[in-house]
Amino acid sequence: MKLPVSDVRASAGWYERVLGLAVAIEFVEDGELRGVAMRDPGHTLMIALREEPGRAAALGGFDPLALAVPTLEALRAWTARLDALGVPHAGIAEGSIGWLIGGLIDPDGVEIRLYTLEGRT
């Protein structure tokens, strides 16, 4: 997944602090940082952020990214992490199959959702 962002450094900092991702690759063009690829500690997820302010603005208010969380218990741990960081979110809600956290907004206004793979019984 590649997301457009208005400020690569600010967005990379947010994704690192909030989602625990680390920069794996930097994309430098003409001596300027234009993008990064970030991955989780377990190397199971990679997201690229690319400096494209116009496209980032167009995605504001949209939710193009949903990340899988294995269980409801793990989702509760995410809620505790977000609360400890002071990051606003919508809390845990029932989804069509499992549970989710919505309302997690990145610096460009893009909503990230966390969905459980575990379904409701």
Steps between C-alpha positions, in 0.01 A plus 500: 500500500631844410339810652552857382603741775559873517807477728702177494687565826188598697300205369783252556527627857128450555498146354801415715357641822141383454529172308851398606635490144867568422656649189648218292583693182536870422435632150717806434472695174719797416629498857148523650310233693193423286376177652556218744406136532409403855451159657388348825744329740388153387554587131144400415386840375658763277348838417654759269447873550560722198510879499201602287325790681216538250410133508536490879252787532256319271506193730428701814187364669523170313593160651716318241696291749378223730752300699431152634522427872476131596258510795267718703752478784771637270262778392449590867879523533499743207238711676718512812804596289314777319357633828847498661634699204209743516402415143129560429299208363139382491545207738404141436185439298336194350574454133316285250704193601727591792596819682679815395654825613425792271561871523879466502601802292847553353657848451330541160154411627504145365313253721671175595285213627608197700282190441508166677551182307311329783128499431213543741330176600 
